[in-house]
């Protein structure tokens, strides 16, 4: 019984650290702000969301941009190099 309680306490205490690590991988060399700037240079508009996902074999910032014509584009910015690896 004590083991279950200890395990539950550890899980609760470590949850914020795990969530933080998932939010921005330690390998990230560029910030979310830098990725946003890079993406807007490729596709002008208004940024509606920025997330980190695995695309095309790399961890990337997915920068969602609402373009002036009302469409939405995603720009994939490599979190290490800052290079655009694709758009959608």
C-alpha positions as CSV (number, residue, x, y, z in Angstrom):
1,X,0.0,0.0,0.0
2,X,2.8,2.4,0.9
3,X,4.5,1.7,-2.4
4,X,1.4,2.7,-4.3
5,X,1.1,6.0,-2.3
6,X,4.8,6.8,-2.9
7,X,4.4,6.0,-6.6
8,X,1.3,8.3,-6.8
9,X,3.1,11.1,-5.0
10,X,6.2,10.8,-7.3
11,X,4.0,10.9,-10.4
12,X,2.2,14.0,-9.1
13,X,5.4,15.8,-8.3
14,X,7.1,14.9,-11.5
15,X,4.2,15.7,-13.8
16,X,5.0,19.4,-14.2
17,X,8.7,18.6,-15.0
18,X,7.7,16.1,-17.6
19,X,5.1,18.5,-19.2
20,X,7.8,21.2,-19.3
21,X,10.3,18.9,-21.0
22,X,7.7,17.9,-23.6
23,X,6.8,21.6,-24.3
24,X,10.4,22.4,-25.5
25,X,12.8,19.6,-26.1
26,X,16.3,20.2,-24.6
27,X,17.8,19.9,-28.1
28,X,16.0,23.1,-29.2
29,X,18.6,25.6,-30.4
30,X,16.1,28.2,-31.5
31,X,13.2,29.7,-29.5
32,X,9.6,29.8,-30.4
33,X,9.9,33.5,-31.1
34,X,12.8,32.9,-33.5
35,X,10.8,30.1,-35.3
36,X,7.8,32.5,-35.6
37,X,10.0,35.2,-37.2
38,X,11.5,32.7,-39.6
39,X,8.0,31.3,-40.6
40,X,6.6,34.8,-41.2
41,X,9.5,35.6,-43.5
42,X,8.3,32.7,-45.7
43,X,4.5,33.3,-45.4
44,X,3.3,36.6,-44.2
45,X,0.2,36.8,-42.0
46,X,-0.9,36.4,-38.4
47,X,0.4,33.6,-36.3
48,X,-2.4,31.7,-34.7
49,X,-0.5,28.9,-32.9
50,X,2.9,27.4,-32.4
51,X,3.5,23.8,-31.3
52,X,6.3,21.3,-31.4
53,X,5.8,18.1,-33.4
54,X,7.8,15.4,-35.2
55,X,7.5,15.9,-39.0
56,X,9.5,14.4,-41.7
57,X,11.8,12.7,-39.2
58,X,12.7,15.9,-37.3
59,X,11.4,17.8,-34.3
60,X,9.9,21.0,-35.7
61,X,8.0,24.0,-34.6
62,X,4.7,24.0,-36.4
63,X,3.8,27.6,-36.9
64,X,0.2,28.1,-38.0
65,X,-0.3,31.3,-40.0
66,X,-3.5,32.9,-41.1
67,X,-2.7,34.6,-44.4
68,X,-4.2,37.9,-45.6
69,X,-6.5,36.0,-48.0
70,X,-8.0,34.1,-45.0
71,X,-6.4,30.7,-45.6
72,X,-4.3,28.9,-43.0
73,X,-0.8,27.6,-43.7
74,X,1.6,25.6,-41.5
75,X,5.3,26.2,-41.6
76,X,7.6,23.5,-40.2
77,X,10.8,25.1,-38.7
78,X,13.6,22.7,-37.5
79,X,14.1,23.3,-33.8
80,X,17.9,22.8,-34.1
81,X,18.9,24.5,-37.3
82,X,16.1,27.0,-37.7
83,X,15.6,25.9,-41.3
84,X,12.2,25.6,-42.9
85,X,11.7,21.9,-43.6
86,X,8.3,22.2,-45.2
87,X,5.0,23.9,-45.4
88,X,1.4,22.6,-45.5
